[in-house]
Amino acid sequence: MTEEYDDERLSIELGLAERGIALLKLEGRVFLRFDGTADAGGLRVPYALVPAQGVLAKPSKWRKLDAEARAALVRERSTDRALRELHDSTVAFVRELGAECEEFGLAPMDFLHSLADVQTSEPASVVFDRIRQRLGHAAERQREEQHAERTRQSINLAEYPASFDVARRLPRKFIALLGPTNSGKTHKAMEALAKAASGVYLAPLRLLALENYERLLEVSRHGKPLAVSLVTGEERRIAEDATHVASTVEMLDTRTPVDVAVIDEIQMLADRDRGAAWTAAVCGAPAGTVYLVGAPEARRAVEALAERLECPIEVHVMKRKGPLSMEDGPVRKVKNLRPGDALIAFSRRDVLMWRDMVAEMGHSVATVYGNLSPEVRRAQAQRFRDGEADIVVGTDAIAMGLNMPIQRIVMTSTVKFNGYEEEEIPAPLARQIAGRAGRYGIHEEGLVAGYDADSHEVMRSLLKEKPVPLNTSGFAVAPTLEHLHRIAAVTQETSLAKLLKRFIHNIDVPDGFFYPRITEDQMERAQWLDTLPLSVADKFALSLVPVSTKVLALQRAWEHWCVALSKKRITRLQPDDHQLYHMTLQEVEDTCRLYSAYAWLGYRLPDYFPDIELALELSRAASERVDTMLQDQNTSSRRRHHRRR
């Protein structure tokens, strides 16, 4: 007699089928399954489920039991009480799930139909949990779709220009002054700004804002100097009754109408991380006449923006005032460098290495790279202008601003780290760097050379490349706090990372003319900030603090400030006059950046970061120390040269 026949006869003898019970073998188990129908909340749901004690044995053990032992075990596990308990728990589950489905607007039978279809020996409680999990996922998808739709309805990027009320109401006109470096385009725009009754200059860098602030201060009208304010993220010099402002582009005041606005380096519209600031400036500059100053490849882009904004535009394409030529061959040796050269490298380490090599040949050297504060860069550039330094060694930081009497650009390399990998510099950057050679009115022509044969030929090739026009759509738009509050209002989310993701993925972008962008740094910071009890506004401000996450000391300072703010603690600065004299050059540079970042925060959250003036004072002291250290190192290298002679 087979085992299956034994079990079938056992089922008949015990009348299991009449009671809605099946004796089954599946998944390496012998078990009981109870069939029934649960009526609850207007639902009638058939089920076939295993009770809590429904698993009888493994097949190997079951085979060893005689008929009497099997019957005893089945009777013990299939009592009326066991049937009733399973039925009651199923009814309760159906009622619970039906109520949850109603709350989320889902059909309960999409989930409950499987109660009669379960092909498993798992007990009913496990089946219930799996269905709950499926419902949870479905509800989350539903919630996500609802939030995505509400986000789309709350923000439509096609309406982005209309968010700038003052600019929208003004009759604005654009004048594009486009040309290569040394074409006089910025000079022409600044002349128009100086003559205007009121105006604003928008710079890509603090250094340029500072230079043109001082340039405007030299303008006299009716025997009086212009009243000019300087506004950058890290510094404010506010003049009483100011008619003009020099500002970094991110600090544009979109609410105060002026006669003229100058937006410099307009090709930065295409910048991956900062392009959104130029989009906002073009759309929101509250000026009757807006000068767009930059490279010729921006022409189609600014024309497309002007058409979208329904503003008339004049385009003036300007030519370089002096010729720019490649040298016949590479420089090859440090001794072949000459006064008036600018030696270009692409990292701080390489700049300092070349600085030492050049100084050891007896040259005095000015040093310029991105980690230096604007004050130090300007002081170093001034040494080169004044003839105190024969040669300037710098990164591509000299390519934007810093007008210096450079006769020849010498490239030590044409490969730069782009944040992800080493790659050949793009042609626009090569043109911008090379364009610094041959200052009009000082040199008859500008010269470009590579230090070695490879960099020489690459530069020759890059300078011959035809400029690629900027895209005429997809202009970057960064989230504002208002955007995030709108999304939070319709989704009830308070996570900054989730709000930023919704801004990127869910807002309405009807034709792609404007497109949402955030930086990877901001998203990484947002995820960390979400671990702290902070408001969306505070998290948003902290996510934008200009400190490098790659410098451990700066990252730790930023984290300390965030934690302090989350605990409503005031963060004060403790000056130490002697501290700077025990630091390396790198440490003093980073200290300068730290004080600048504190000032940035202080302007936005003054109640918790009140030492703004002290931060600026300490930043200036650190800048002076850096400048002194650079000069001392330069002098030491030159002394070694003289001792060897």
C-alpha positions in Angstrom: 0.0 0.0 0.0 1.5 3.4 -1.0 2.0 6.3 1.3 -0.3 8.5 -0.9 -3.0 5.9 -0.6 -2.6 5.8 3.2 -2.9 9.6 3.4 -6.0 9.6 1.1 -7.6 6.9 3.2 -6.7 8.8 6.4 -8.4 11.9 5.0 -11.5 10.0 4.2 -11.6 8.2 7.6 -11.2 11.5 9.5 -13.7 13.4 7.2 -11.2 16.2 6.5 -12.7 17.2 3.1 -16.2 17.7 4.6 -14.6 20.1 7.1 -12.6 22.1 4.5 -9.3 20.5 5.4 -6.7 19.1 3.0 -3.7 16.9 3.9 -0.8 17.9 1.5 2.9 17.4 0.8 4.9 20.3 -0.6 8.2 22.0 -0.1 9.6 19.1 1.9 6.8 19.3 4.4 3.6 17.4 5.2 0.9 19.9 6.3 -2.7 20.7 6.7 -4.5 23.5 4.8 -7.8 24.9 5.9 -10.3 26.2 3.3 -13.0 28.8 3.9 -14.5 32.1 3.1 -13.9 35.3 5.1 -16.7 37.9 5.1 -15.5 41.3 6.3 -16.0 45.0 5.5 -18.3 44.2 2.5 -15.7 41.7 1.1 -16.3 38.0 0.5 -12.8 36.4 0.2 -12.2 32.6 -0.3 -9.0 31.4 1.4 -6.9 28.2 1.5 -4.3 28.7 4.3 -2.1 26.8 6.6 -2.8 27.3 10.3 -0.1 28.2 12.9 0.3 24.5 13.8 -0.5 23.2 10.3 2.9 21.7 9.5 2.9 18.1 10.7 6.4 16.7 9.8 9.1 16.3 7.2 8.3 13.5 4.7 11.1 11.3 6.1 9.6 11.5 9.6 6.1 11.2 8.3 7.0 7.9 6.6 8.1 6.4 9.8 4.8 7.1 11.6 2.2 4.3 11.5 -1.4 5.0 10.6 -2.5 5.4 14.2 0.2 8.0 15.0 -0.6 9.9 11.8 -4.3 10.0 12.6 -3.6 11.2 16.2 -1.3 14.0 14.9 -3.9 15.2 12.3 -6.7 15.1 14.9 -4.6 17.2 17.3 -3.8 19.8 14.7 -7.3 20.0 13.0 -9.6 20.8 15.9 -12.6 23.1 15.6 -10.7 25.6 17.7 -7.8 25.6 15.2 -10.3 26.1 12.3 -12.0 28.9 14.2 -8.7 30.7 15.1 -7.5 30.7 11.5 -10.9 31.9 10.2 -11.0 34.7 12.8 -7.5 35.8 12.0 -8.2 35.8 8.3 -11.4 37.8 8.7 -9.4 40.3 10.8 -6.7 40.5 8.1 -9.3 41.0 5.3 -10.9 43.8 7.3 -7.5 45.5 8.0 -6.3 45.2 4.4 -9.6 46.5 3.0 -9.4 49.6 5.2 -5.8 50.3 4.1 -6.7 49.8 0.5 -9.6 52.3 0.8 -7.2 54.8 2.4 -4.7 54.6 -0.5 -7.4 54.2 -3.2 -6.4 50.7 -4.2 -8.6 47.7 -5.0 -8.4 45.2 -2.1 -9.1 42.1 -4.2 -5.9 42.8 -6.2 -4.1 41.6 -3.1 -6.7 39.3 -1.4 -7.4 37.1 -4.3 -4.2 35.3 -3.6 -5.5 33.9 -0.3 -7.2 31.1 -2.2 -4.3 30.6 -4.5 -1.4 30.1 -2.1 0.9 27.3 -3.1 3.1 27.1 0.0 3.4 25.3 3.3 4.1 28.6 5.1 1.6 29.5 7.8 -1.1 32.1 7.2 0.8 34.7 9.3 3.7 34.6 6.8 1.2 34.9 3.8 -0.5 37.9 5.5 2.9 39.6 6.0 3.8 39.1 2.3 0.5 40.6 1.2 1.0 43.5 3.6 4.5 44.1 2.1 3.0 44.0 -1.4 0.4 46.5 -0.3 3.1 48.7 1.2 5.1 48.7 -2.0 2.0 49.5 -4.0 1.0 52.3 -1.6 4.5 53.7 -1.8 4.3 53.7 -5.6 0.9 55.3 -5.5 2.2 57.9 -3.0 5.2 58.5 -5.2 3.0 59.0 -8.3 0.8 61.4 -6.4 3.7 63.3 -5.0 5.4 63.4 -8.5 2.2 64.7 -10.0 1.7 67.3 -7.3 5.3 68.4 -7.7 4.8 68.7 -11.5 1.7 70.9 -10.8 3.5 73.0 -8.3 6.6 74.0 -10.4 6.6 74.5 -14.2 10.0 75.6 -15.5 8.4 77.1 -18.6 7.3 79.8 -16.2 10.7 80.3 -14.7 11.3 83.8 -16.2 8.0 85.0 -14.7 9.3 84.3 -11.2 11.5 87.5 -11.6 8.8 90.1 -11.0 10.9 93.2 -11.4 12.7 92.1 -14.6 9.5 90.9 -16.1 7.9 94.3 -15.7 10.9 96.2 -17.0 11.3 97.0 -20.7 14.7 95.3 -21.0 17.2 95.3 -23.9 20.2 93.0 -24.2 23.5 94.0 -25.7 25.9 91.1 -26.3 29.6 92.0 -26.5 31.2 88.8 -27.7 34.8 88.2 -28.5 38.1 86.5 -27.5 40.3 87.6 -24.6 41.9 91.0 -25.3 39.2 92.2 -27.6 38.2 95.0 -25.2 34.6 93.7 -24.6 34.7 94.0 -20.8 36.2 97.5 -21.1 33.4 98.6 -23.3 30.7 97.2 -21.1 32.3 98.7 -18.0 32.5 102.1 -19.6 28.7 102.0 -20.2 28.2 100.9 -16.6 30.3 103.7 -15.3 28.3 106.3 -17.3 24.9 104.9 -16.2 23.0 106.6 -13.3 22.9 103.2 -11.6 24.1 99.7 -12.3 25.4 96.3 -11.3 28.4 94.3 -12.5 28.1 90.5 -12.1 31.3 88.5 -12.0 32.1 84.8 -12.0 34.7 85.2 -9.3 35.2 87.2 -6.1 38.5 88.4 -7.6 36.8 89.9 -10.6 34.1 91.5 -8.5 36.8 93.0 -6.3 38.8 94.3 -9.3 35.8 96.0 -10.9 34.6 97.3 -7.6 37.9 99.2 -7.3 37.7 100.2 -11.0 34.3 101.8 -10.4 35.5 103.5 -7.3 38.0 105.4 -9.5 35.2 106.9 -11.6 34.4 110.5 -10.8 31.1 112.2 -11.5 30.4 115.9 -10.8 33.7 116.0 -8.9 32.7 113.0 -6.6 33.6 109.4 -6.8 30.9 106.9 -7.6 29.1 105.4 -4.6 29.8 101.7 -5.1 29.1 98.6 -3.0 30.8 95.2 -3.1 28.6 92.2 -2.5 30.0 88.7 -2.7 29.0 85.5 -0.8 31.8 86.1 1.7 32.1 89.8 1.9 30.0 92.9 1.9 31.2 96.5 1.6 28.1 98.5 1.5 28.3 102.2 0.6 25.7 104.6 1.8 23.4 105.7 -1.1 25.3 103.4 -3.5 24.3 103.8 -7.1 26.5 100.9 -8.4 27.2 97.4 -7.1 30.0 95.0 -8.0 28.8 91.5 -7.2 29.4 87.8 -7.8 26.8 86.5 -10.2 25.1 84.3 -7.5 24.5 87.4 -5.3 22.4 89.3 -7.9 19.7 91.4 -6.3 16.8 90.8 -8.5 14.5 93.2 -6.7 16.3 96.6 -7.1 15.9 98.1 -10.5 19.0 99.7 -12.1 19.8 101.3 -15.5 22.6 98.9 -16.6 23.7 95.4 -15.7 26.9 93.8 -17.0 26.9 90.0 -16.9 30.5 88.8 -17.4 31.8 85.5 -18.9 28.3 84.8 -20.3 29.6 81.5 -21.8 29.4 80.2 -18.2 25.8 79.4 -19.1 27.1 76.1 -20.2 29.1 75.4 -17.0 28.1 72.0 -15.4 28.0 73.2 -11.8 27.4 77.0 -12.0 25.5 77.6 -15.2 22.3 78.1 -13.3 23.6 81.3 -11.8 24.0 82.8 -15.3 20.5 81.6 -16.4 19.1 83.4 -13.3 21.1 86.5 -14.1 19.9 86.7 -17.7 16.3 86.0 -16.7 16.3 88.2 -13.6 18.8 91.1 -14.0 16.5 94.1 -13.2 18.1 96.5 -15.7 16.8 98.5 -18.7 20.0 97.5 -20.5 21.8 94.2 -19.9 25.3 93.7 -21.3 26.1 90.0 -21.9 29.9 89.8 -22.1 31.8 86.7 -23.1 33.1 84.3 -25.8 31.7 84.3 -29.3 30.4 80.7 -29.0 27.7 82.0 -26.7 26.0 83.9 -29.5 23.3 81.4 -30.4 22.6 80.7 -26.7 22.0 84.4 -25.8 19.9 85.0 -28.9 17.7 82.0 -27.9 17.4 83.4 -24.4 16.5 86.9 -25.6 13.8 85.5 -27.9 12.4 83.4 -25.1 12.3 86.4 -22.8 10.9 88.6 -25.5 13.7 91.1 -25.2 15.4 92.8 -28.1 19.1 92.0 -28.5 22.0 93.7 -30.3 25.0 91.4 -30.9 28.5 92.9 -31.4 31.2 90.4 -32.3 34.6 91.9 -31.4 38.0 91.0 -32.6 41.2 90.6 -30.6 43.2 93.8 -30.6 46.6 92.2 -31.1 47.7 89.0 -32.9 48.2 85.7 -31.1 50.7 83.3 -32.5 52.2 79.9 -31.7 55.9 79.9 -31.2 57.9 77.9 -33.8 58.8 75.2 -31.2 58.5 74.2 -27.6 60.5 75.9 -24.8 62.1 72.6 -23.7 64.3 74.0 -20.8 63.7 76.2 -17.8 66.6 78.3 -18.8 64.8 79.2 -22.0 62.0 81.0 -20.1 62.1 84.8 -20.2 60.6 87.7 -18.3 57.0 88.3 -19.3 56.2 84.5 -19.5 53.3 82.9 -17.7 54.0 79.2 -17.0 50.7 77.2 -16.7 50.3 74.0 -14.7 47.0 72.3 -13.6 47.5 71.6 -9.9 48.7 73.4 -6.8 51.5 70.9 -6.4 52.8 71.3 -9.9 52.6 75.1 -9.7 54.7 75.2 -6.6 57.2 72.7 -8.1 57.6 74.8 -11.3 57.8 78.0 -9.2 60.8 76.5 -7.3 62.4 75.4 -10.5 62.0 78.8 -12.2 63.2 80.7 -9.1 66.2 78.4 -8.8 67.2 79.7 -12.3 67.4 83.2 -10.7 64.0 84.6 -11.8 61.6 86.3 -9.4 58.2 84.6 -9.6 54.6 85.4 -8.9 52.3 82.5 -8.1 48.6 82.2 -8.8 46.3 79.1 -8.2 42.7 78.5 -7.2 43.3 77.6 -3.6 44.7 81.2 -3.0 42.2 83.8 -1.7 41.3 86.6 -4.2 43.4 89.0 -2.1 46.5 86.8 -2.5 46.0 86.2 -6.2 45.6 89.9 -6.7 48.7 90.8 -4.7 50.8 88.2 -6.6 49.4 89.5 -10.0 50.3 93.0 -8.9 53.9 92.0 -8.3 54.1 90.8 -11.9 52.4 94.0 -13.2 54.9 96.1 -11.2 57.9 94.2 -12.5 58.8 92.8 -9.1 58.3 89.3 -10.6 59.7 88.4 -14.0 57.5 85.3 -14.5 54.1 84.2 -13.3 53.5 80.5 -12.6 49.9 79.6 -12.2 47.0 77.3 -13.0 44.2 78.2 -15.4 43.0 80.5 -12.6 44.8 83.2 -14.6 42.4 82.6 -17.6 39.5 84.4 -16.0 40.2 87.9 -14.8 43.7 89.0 -13.6 44.7 91.2 -16.4 48.5 90.9 -16.4 51.2 92.1 -18.9 51.9 88.5 -20.1 53.8 88.3 -23.4 54.0 84.5 -23.7 51.9 81.6 -22.3 53.9 78.4 -21.8 51.9 75.3 -21.1 53.7 72.7 -19.0 50.8 70.3 -19.7 47.6 70.1 -21.6 46.0 67.5 -19.3 43.8 68.5 -16.3 41.9 66.6 -13.7 38.2 67.3 -14.3 37.0 66.1 -10.9 36.6 62.5 -12.1 39.7 61.7 -14.3 42.6 63.2 -16.1 41.7 64.5 -19.6 42.9 66.8 -22.3 41.8 70.4 -21.7 38.9 71.5 -23.9 39.6 73.9 -26.7 37.6 76.8 -25.2 39.8 76.7 -22.1 42.9 76.5 -24.2 41.8 79.6 -26.1 41.0 81.4 -22.9 44.4 80.7 -21.3 46.3 81.5 -24.5 44.3 84.7 -24.9 46.0 86.1 -21.8 49.2 86.5 -23.8 50.0 89.8 -25.5 48.3 92.5 -23.4 47.0 95.2 -25.8 49.0 98.4 -25.5 52.0 96.6 -23.8 53.0 93.9 -26.3 52.7 93.9 -30.1 51.6 90.3 -30.1 50.9 87.4 -27.8 52.8 84.2 -28.0 51.9 80.6 -27.0 54.2 77.6 -26.6 54.3 74.2 -25.0 57.1 73.4 -22.6 57.7 70.1 -24.4 57.0 68.9 -27.9 53.8 67.1 -27.0 52.1 70.0 -25.2 53.2 72.4 -27.9 51.6 70.4 -30.7 48.4 69.8 -28.6 48.1 73.5 -28.0 48.6 74.2 -31.7 45.8 71.8 -32.6 43.4 73.1 -29.9 43.8 76.7 -31.0 43.0 75.7 -34.5 39.7 74.0 -33.5 36.6 75.8 -34.6 34.6 77.0 -31.5 31.5 74.8 -30.8 28.4 77.0 -30.1 26.7 76.7 -26.8 23.4 74.8 -26.8 20.3 76.8 -27.4 18.2 75.0 -24.8 18.5 73.1 -21.6 19.6 76.2 -19.7 20.3 75.2 -16.1 18.0 76.2 -13.3 19.0 75.5 -9.7 16.5 75.0 -6.9 15.6 78.0 -4.7 14.3 77.7 -1.2 10.9 78.8 -2.6 11.0 75.8 -5.0 11.7 73.4 -2.1 9.0 74.9 0.1 6.5 74.4 -2.7 7.4 70.8 -3.1 7.4 70.3 0.6 3.9 71.8 0.8 2.4 69.3 -1.6 4.4 66.2 -0.4 4.8 66.9 3.3 8.4 65.8 2.9 11.2 67.4 5.0 14.2 65.5 3.7 16.4 67.8 1.7 17.7 65.0 -0.4 14.2 63.9 -1.3 13.1 67.4 -2.1 16.2 67.9 -4.3 15.5 64.6 -6.1 11.9 65.7 -6.7 13.1 69.0 -8.1 15.4 67.1 -10.5 13.1 64.3 -11.5 9.5 65.5 -11.0 9.0 69.2 -11.8 7.4 70.1 -15.1 9.9 70.7 -17.9 7.5 71.2 -20.9 10.0 71.8 -23.7 13.4 71.4 -22.0 14.3 75.0 -22.7 15.0 75.4 -18.9 16.3 72.3 -17.1 16.7 71.5 -13.4 20.2 71.0 -12.1 22.0 70.4 -8.8 25.6 69.6 -8.0 26.7 66.2 -6.8 28.3 67.9 -3.8 25.0 69.4 -2.8 23.2 66.1 -3.0 25.9 64.3 -0.9 25.7 67.1 1.7 21.9 66.9 1.7 21.9 63.2 2.6 24.2 63.9 5.5 22.2 66.9 6.7 19.1 64.8 6.7 20.5 63.0 9.7 20.3 66.2 11.8 17.2 67.9 13.3 17.3 71.0 11.1 14.6 72.9 9.1 14.6 72.6 5.3 15.7 76.3 5.1 18.7 75.6 7.4 19.7 72.4 5.6 19.4 74.2 2.2 21.7 77.0 3.4 24.2 74.6 4.8 24.3 72.5 1.7 25.6 75.6 -0.2 28.4 76.7 2.1 31.5 77.2 -0.2 33.9 74.8 1.5 35.7 71.9 -0.2 34.6 68.5 1.0 38.0 67.1 -0.2 39.9 69.0 2.5 39.4 67.1 5.7 39.9 70.1 8.0 37.3 72.1 6.1 34.9 69.2 6.0 35.1 68.7 9.7 34.6 72.4 10.4 31.5 72.4 8.2 30.1 69.3 10.0 30.8 71.0 13.4 28.9 74.1 12.3 26.0 71.9 11.1 25.8 70.0 14.4 26.0 73.2 16.4 23.2 74.8 14.4 21.1 71.6 14.9 21.5 72.1 18.7 20.8 75.8 18.4 24.3 76.6 19.6 26.1 79.8 18.7 29.4 79.3 17.0 32.1 81.8 17.9 35.6 82.3 16.4 38.6 82.2 18.7 41.4 84.3 17.2 45.0 83.2 17.7 47.6 85.7 16.5 50.4 83.2 16.6 48.6 80.2 15.1 49.3 81.1 11.5 53.1 81.2 12.1 53.1 77.5 13.0 51.2 76.3 9.9 52.4 75.1 6.5 51.4 77.0 3.4 48.6 74.6 2.7 47.2 74.9 6.2 47.2 78.7 6.1 45.5 78.6 2.7 42.8 76.3 4.1 42.4 78.5 7.2 41.8 81.5 4.9 39.1 79.5 3.1 37.6 78.4 6.5 37.2 82.0 7.7 35.6 83.0 4.4 33.1 80.2 4.6 32.3 81.2 8.2 31.6 84.8 6.9 29.4 83.3 4.2 27.3 81.5 6.8 27.3 84.6 9.0 25.6 86.7 6.4 22.9 84.1 6.1 22.5 83.0 9.7 23.9 85.8 11.8 22.2 84.8 15.0 24.2 81.6 15.1 27.4 82.7 13.3 27.8 86.3 14.6 31.5 86.9 14.2 31.4 88.1 10.6 33.7 91.0 11.0 36.2 88.9 12.9 36.1 86.2 10.2 36.9 88.8 7.5 39.7 90.2 9.6 41.2 86.7 10.2 40.7 85.9 6.5 42.7 89.0 5.6 45.4 88.2 8.1 45.7 84.6 6.7 45.8 86.0 3.1 48.7 88.3 4.1 50.5 85.4 5.7 50.1 83.3 2.5 51.4 86.1 0.4 54.4 86.6 2.7 55.1 82.8 2.7 55.0 82.7 -1.1 57.4 85.6 -1.4 59.7 84.1 1.2 59.7 80.7 -0.6 60.5 82.5 -3.9 63.3 84.4 -2.3 64.8 81.2 -0.7 64.8 79.5 -4.1 66.5 82.4 -5.8 69.2 82.5 -3.0 70.0 78.9 -3.8 70.5 79.9 -7.4 72.9 82.7 -6.4 74.9 80.5 -4.0 75.4 78.0 -6.9 76.7 80.6 -9.3 
